[in-house]
């Protein structure tokens, strides 16, 4: 069985994921990271943007945010098939929606309700396996350095042997700069604390969730800290495989 949790020495070819556990985990990742979705309709050139608002595996339901620009809604009302594509830290996730979409409000916001797709295309193009923290798993972090006035607390979203994605409350995008090195990222793993420098690769502020997302690479990490990072990545990988296998039966 193909699985995004298989670690390989280099970038992986595209895989078609068909188990509910795999599909839900990847969609929740897009939701948690507020990654934009590119929406295109069959035989139409216009492109639209949306976001995953909620994933409910029990109800077999994925809720998407209102299209931008919103004139694309008329194609949904016509029942037209559309394609969804998203990118997250070197991974392409894509699927097709051939079912009718229900338009309704969710928590006071206009949204689109669709069945969770029966399969998605997963293409991990980076060489290092990136482990995702599931909902309910909280790993606290703190970022500090000479270029920051005060230490900034946040949470770890995902991690690989070479880098990580971080979440900070509020809008700190003006304080962070892509390409800049920050001397001290402290990550509190369940079995110990790692402190290392990071190089920021991208910064994105999500206005709707009032959260700043930061992608970073570890910078000159020493051997001991590297081993702790790899231990945690392996632990998450093992848990993900067990969860994936449990979902098959």
VOPAGU-2260 file (C-alpha; in pm, 1 decimal, decimal comma):
REM VOPAGU-2260
SITE   aa  ch    i         X         Y         Z
SITE  UNK   A    0       0,0       0,0       0,0
SITE  UNK   A    1     131,2     344,5     -88,2
SITE  UNK   A    2     168,9     580,1     204,6
SITE  UNK   A    3     301,5     932,5     245,3
SITE  UNK   A    4     468,7     812,1     564,1
SITE  UNK   A    5     726,4     602,6     377,8
SITE  UNK   A    6    1069,4     759,0     405,5
SITE  UNK   A    7    1294,7     751,0     100,5
SITE  UNK   A    8    1638,4     884,2      23,3
SITE  UNK   A    9    1515,0    1127,9    -239,6
SITE  UNK   A   10    1201,7    1301,8    -365,9
SITE  UNK   A   11     912,5    1062,3    -415,4
SITE  UNK   A   12     700,6    1008,5    -727,6
SITE  UNK   A   13     331,2    1101,9    -707,2
SITE  UNK   A   14     111,9     859,3    -513,8
SITE  UNK   A   15    -262,3     805,6    -514,8
SITE  UNK   A   16    -388,0     776,3    -156,5
SITE  UNK   A   17    -715,3     593,2    -105,4
SITE  UNK   A   18    -746,3     509,9     265,4
SITE  UNK   A   19    -971,2     741,3     472,1
SITE  UNK   A   20    -699,2     788,5     734,8
SITE  UNK   A   21    -444,1     911,1     480,2
SITE  UNK   A   22    -688,8    1143,1     306,8
SITE  UNK   A   23    -824,3    1295,7     628,8
SITE  UNK   A   24    -473,1    1347,3     772,3
SITE  UNK   A   25    -358,7    1538,2     465,5
SITE  UNK   A   26    -670,7    1752,5     453,2
SITE  UNK   A   27    -637,4    1836,1     822,2
SITE  UNK   A   28    -281,0    1942,6     753,4
SITE  UNK   A   29    -404,6    2188,5     490,8
SITE  UNK   A   30    -665,0    2313,1     739,9
SITE  UNK   A   31    -423,6    2355,3    1030,5
SITE  UNK   A   32    -165,0    2534,8     819,2
SITE  UNK   A   33    -422,3    2752,5     644,3
SITE  UNK   A   34    -271,4    2655,2     308,2
SITE  UNK   A   35    -452,8    2813,6      11,5
SITE  UNK   A   36    -641,1    2588,3    -231,3
SITE  UNK   A   37    -634,7    2651,0    -606,0
SITE  UNK   A   38    -977,7    2572,5    -754,7
SITE  UNK   A   39   -1025,4    2520,0   -1127,6
SITE  UNK   A   40   -1336,3    2406,7   -1313,8
SITE  UNK   A   41   -1333,7    2167,1   -1606,6
SITE  UNK   A   42   -1293,8    2345,3   -1942,8
SITE  UNK   A   43   -1265,6    2688,4   -1774,9
SITE  UNK   A   44    -946,4    2893,3   -1756,5
SITE  UNK   A   45   -1035,3    3109,9   -1454,4
SITE  UNK   A   46    -878,6    3018,2   -1120,7
SITE  UNK   A   47   -1021,9    3060,8    -772,3
SITE  UNK   A   48    -885,4    3040,8    -419,8
SITE  UNK   A   49   -1034,0    2875,6    -113,6
SITE  UNK   A   50    -929,5    2711,6     214,5
SITE  UNK   A   51   -1016,4    2395,2     406,8
SITE  UNK   A   52   -1236,0    2510,6     694,3
SITE  UNK   A   53   -1313,0    2174,7     855,5
SITE  UNK   A   54   -1268,2    1801,1     798,3
SITE  UNK   A   55   -1525,0    1566,8     954,5
SITE  UNK   A   56   -1431,5    1207,5     885,8
SITE  UNK   A   57   -1730,7    1069,3    1078,0
SITE  UNK   A   58   -1970,6    1255,8     848,8
SITE  UNK   A   59   -1744,4    1207,3     543,4
SITE  UNK   A   60   -1747,5    1583,1     497,2
SITE  UNK   A   61   -1498,0    1851,9     399,3
SITE  UNK   A   62   -1599,2    2217,7     432,0
SITE  UNK   A   63   -1436,5    2472,7     201,0
SITE  UNK   A   64   -1425,4    2849,1     243,1
SITE  UNK   A   65   -1605,9    3085,7       4,7
SITE  UNK   A   66   -1437,2    3115,5    -335,1
SITE  UNK   A   67   -1225,2    3418,8    -418,1
SITE  UNK   A   68   -1335,9    3577,6    -645,2
SITE  UNK   A   69   -1684,0    3473,1    -539,7
SITE  UNK   A   70   -1833,2    3482,8    -890,6
SITE  UNK   A   71   -1704,2    3124,5    -921,1
SITE  UNK   A   72   -1993,4    3020,9    -700,7
SITE  UNK   A   73   -2222,1    3012,1   -1003,5
SITE  UNK   A   74   -2021,8    2718,1   -1139,2
SITE  UNK   A   75   -2079,3    2533,7    -811,1
SITE  UNK   A   76   -2450,5    2606,2    -836,1
SITE  UNK   A   77   -2442,6    2456,0   -1185,5
SITE  UNK   A   78   -2297,5    2138,1   -1035,8
SITE  UNK   A   79   -1977,7    2160,8   -1241,1
SITE  UNK   A   80   -1683,9    1930,5   -1162,3
SITE  UNK   A   81   -1382,4    2109,4   -1017,7
SITE  UNK   A   82   -1021,5    2029,9    -932,0
SITE  UNK   A   83    -846,6    2123,8    -608,6
SITE  UNK   A   84    -471,3    2169,7    -574,2
SITE  UNK   A   85    -266,2    2277,9    -273,5
SITE  UNK   A   86     101,9    2294,3    -184,1
SITE  UNK   A   87     254,3    2257,0     158,8
SITE  UNK   A   88     630,8    2269,2     217,8
SITE  UNK   A   89     726,8    2079,1     -94,8
SITE  UNK   A   90     420,8    1850,4    -100,3
SITE  UNK   A   91     149,2    1876,8    -365,6
SITE  UNK   A   92    -197,3    1754,8    -262,2
SITE  UNK   A   93    -471,2    1741,0    -526,7
SITE  UNK   A   94    -815,2    1592,1    -577,1
SITE  UNK   A   95   -1124,5    1616,8    -797,8
SITE  UNK   A   96   -1477,8    1694,0    -679,4
SITE  UNK   A   97   -1743,6    1538,8    -901,2
SITE  UNK   A   98   -2026,0    1559,8    -646,4
SITE  UNK   A   99   -2282,0    1833,3    -595,6
SITE  UNK   A  100   -2167,0    2087,2    -337,2
SITE  UNK   A  101   -2403,2    2221,7     -73,0
SITE  UNK   A  102   -2374,6    2593,3      -3,4
SITE  UNK   A  103   -2456,5    2703,0     351,1
SITE  UNK   A  104   -2322,6    2901,3     644,6
SITE  UNK   A  105   -2072,8    2747,8     886,0
SITE  UNK   A  106   -2009,6    2942,9    1205,4
SITE  UNK   A  107   -2156,1    3251,5    1042,2
SITE  UNK   A  108   -1945,4    3226,8     724,8
SITE  UNK   A  109   -2061,4    3119,1     378,8
SITE  UNK   A  110   -1901,1    2782,8     298,2
SITE  UNK   A  111   -1925,0    2482,4      67,7
SITE  UNK   A  112   -1997,6    2132,7     197,7
SITE  UNK   A  113   -1859,9    1843,5      -6,4
SITE  UNK   A  114   -1799,5    1470,8      49,9
SITE  UNK   A  115   -1440,2    1383,2     135,2
SITE  UNK   A  116   -1286,2    1256,3    -190,6
SITE  UNK   A  117   -1232,0     882,7    -228,3
SITE  UNK   A  118    -872,9     944,3    -338,4
SITE  UNK   A  119    -614,6    1221,5    -350,9
SITE  UNK   A  120    -284,3    1263,8    -530,7
SITE  UNK   A  121       8,9    1311,5    -293,8
SITE  UNK   A  122     344,9    1419,7    -432,8
SITE  UNK   A  123     624,3    1465,6    -181,1
SITE  UNK   A  124     899,4    1641,6    -373,9
SITE  UNK   A  125    1135,7    1719,6     -88,3
SITE  UNK   A  126    1400,6    1466,8      11,0
SITE  UNK   A  127    1340,4    1477,0     388,7
SITE  UNK   A  128    1029,9    1316,6     539,4
SITE  UNK   A  129     810,3    1578,2     705,7
SITE  UNK   A  130     602,5    1460,1    1001,8
SITE  UNK   A  131     273,4    1629,7    1083,2
SITE  UNK   A  132     151,3    1686,8    1436,4
SITE  UNK   A  133    -209,8    1575,5    1472,0
SITE  UNK   A  134    -481,9    1784,3    1634,1
SITE  UNK   A  135    -446,2    1759,9    2010,6
SITE  UNK   A  136     -68,1    1718,8    1993,8
SITE  UNK   A  137      93,4    2034,4    2129,8
SITE  UNK   A  138     465,6    2099,5    2113,5
SITE  UNK   A  139     549,7    2444,2    2247,2
SITE  UNK   A  140     827,9    2649,7    2092,5
SITE  UNK   A  141     992,4    2983,8    2157,9
SITE  UNK   A  142    1183,7    3194,3    1908,3
SITE  UNK   A  143    1440,2    3452,7    2011,7
SITE  UNK   A  144    1751,3    3620,0    1877,4
SITE  UNK   A  145    1937,1    3943,9    1835,6
SITE  UNK   A  146    1690,2    4065,7    1571,3
SITE  UNK   A  147    1384,0    4019,5    1793,6
SITE  UNK   A  148    1293,8    4253,0    2078,3
SITE  UNK   A  149    1143,1    3977,5    2289,9
SITE  UNK   A  150    1109,3    3601,1    2272,9
SITE  UNK   A  151     800,8    3490,6    2078,4
SITE  UNK   A  152     608,8    3182,3    2198,7
SITE  UNK   A  153     430,6    2954,7    1954,5
SITE  UNK   A  154     363,6    2596,5    1851,2
SITE  UNK   A  155     523,7    2339,5    1622,7
SITE  UNK   A  156     306,0    2232,9    1327,2
SITE  UNK   A  157     533,5    1988,3    1147,5
SITE  UNK   A  158     898,0    1889,8    1141,4
SITE  UNK   A  159    1157,6    1707,6     933,1
SITE  UNK   A  160    1525,8    1635,0     980,9
SITE  UNK   A  161    1606,6    1959,0     799,7
SITE  UNK   A  162    1337,7    2207,1     903,3
SITE  UNK   A  163     996,1    2279,4    1048,8
SITE  UNK   A  164     680,2    2488,0    1028,0
SITE  UNK   A  165     579,1    2708,1    1318,9
SITE  UNK   A  166     259,4    2883,1    1427,3
SITE  UNK   A  167     250,7    3208,0    1624,4
SITE  UNK   A  168     -61,1    3387,7    1755,2
SITE  UNK   A  169    -134,3    3726,5    1602,1
SITE  UNK   A  170      40,2    3910,0    1320,5
SITE  UNK   A  171     418,3    3907,6    1361,5
SITE  UNK   A  172     493,0    3908,1     988,1
SITE  UNK   A  173     647,4    4255,6    1009,2
SITE  UNK   A  174     901,0    4124,8    1263,8
SITE  UNK   A  175    1007,9    3825,1    1052,8
SITE  UNK   A  176    1202,7    3830,6     729,0
SITE  UNK   A  177    1258,2    3547,4     480,8
SITE  UNK   A  178    1626,0    3460,9     450,5
SITE  UNK   A  179    1704,2    3589,7     797,6
SITE  UNK   A  180    1874,3    3368,9    1058,5
SITE  UNK   A  181    1733,8    3370,5    1411,4
SITE  UNK   A  182    1974,1    3236,0    1669,1
SITE  UNK   A  183    1751,7    3048,7    1912,1
SITE  UNK   A  184    1452,6    2830,7    1836,8
SITE  UNK   A  185    1367,1    2627,9    2147,8
SITE  UNK   A  186    1143,8    2324,4    2090,3
SITE  UNK   A  187    1007,5    2134,2    2389,1
SITE  UNK   A  188     985,2    1770,8    2281,4
SITE  UNK   A  189     823,3    1519,1    2521,4
SITE  UNK   A  190    1166,5    1367,9    2593,6
SITE  UNK   A  191    1383,0    1680,0    2596,8
SITE  UNK   A  192    1439,5    2031,9    2473,0
SITE  UNK   A  193    1623,1    2132,0    2155,1
SITE  UNK   A  194    1766,7    2479,0    2093,7
SITE  UNK   A  195    1909,0    2563,5    1752,3
SITE  UNK   A  196    1931,8    2848,3    1502,6
SITE  UNK   A  197    1688,4    2860,3    1208,8
SITE  UNK   A  198    1679,4    3028,5     871,3
SITE  UNK   A  199    1331,0    3158,3     786,9
SITE  UNK   A  200    1216,5    3052,9     440,2
SITE  UNK   A  201     867,9    3203,1     426,8
SITE  UNK   A  202     624,0    3396,8     645,9
SITE  UNK   A  203     246,1    3403,4     598,1
SITE  UNK   A  204     -17,0    3578,1     807,9
SITE  UNK   A  205    -366,4    3425,9     807,9
SITE  UNK   A  206    -603,7    3710,5     877,7
SITE  UNK   A  207    -910,2    3491,7     934,3
SITE  UNK   A  208    -735,9    3288,0    1203,1
SITE  UNK   A  209    -517,1    3577,1    1327,4
SITE  UNK   A  210    -212,8    3353,0    1312,3
SITE  UNK   A  211     133,3    3381,1    1156,8
SITE  UNK   A  212     282,7    3071,2     993,0
SITE  UNK   A  213     659,8    3046,2     949,5
SITE  UNK   A  214     851,7    2786,5     749,0
SITE  UNK   A  215    1216,7    2745,1     844,6
SITE  UNK   A  216    1528,6    2536,0     794,8
SITE  UNK   A  217    1756,8    2438,4    1079,7
SITE  UNK   A  218    2078,6    2641,9    1061,9
SITE  UNK   A  219    2407,5    2478,1    1160,8
SITE  UNK   A  220    2234,8    2238,4    1398,2
SITE  UNK   A  221    2480,7    2034,8    1607,6
SITE  UNK   A  222    2494,1    1656,1    1623,8
SITE  UNK   A  223    2318,2    1612,0    1957,1
SITE  UNK   A  224    2028,6    1841,1    1866,3
SITE  UNK   A  225    2001,8    1673,6    1523,8
SITE  UNK   A  226    1965,5    1332,3    1686,4
SITE  UNK   A  227    1683,9    1458,6    1911,0
SITE  UNK   A  228    1504,5    1606,0    1609,4
SITE  UNK   A  229    1538,8    1281,2    1414,6
SITE  UNK   A  230    1416,5    1083,4    1715,5
SITE  UNK   A  231    1100,0    1295,4    1732,5
SITE  UNK   A  232    1042,4    1272,6    1354,6
SITE  UNK   A  233    1076,4     894,6    1375,0
SITE  UNK   A  234     833,3     881,5    1668,3
SITE  UNK   A  235     571,8    1079,5    1474,2
SITE  UNK   A  236     630,8     865,9    1166,2
SITE  UNK   A  237     576,7     546,7    1364,8
SITE  UNK   A  238     257,3     682,5    1523,9
SITE  UNK   A  239     127,2     792,0    1183,8
SITE  UNK   A  240     185,3     445,9    1038,9
SITE  UNK   A  241       2,2     285,8    1330,7
SITE  UNK   A  242    -289,7     526,7    1291,0
SITE  UNK   A  243    -295,7     460,4     917,6
SITE  UNK   A  244    -304,7      83,4     970,1
SITE  UNK   A  245    -578,3     113,0    1233,1
SITE  UNK   A  246    -790,5     303,6     983,5
SITE  UNK   A  247    -788,4      14,8     739,5
SITE  UNK   A  248   -1000,9    -216,1     951,9
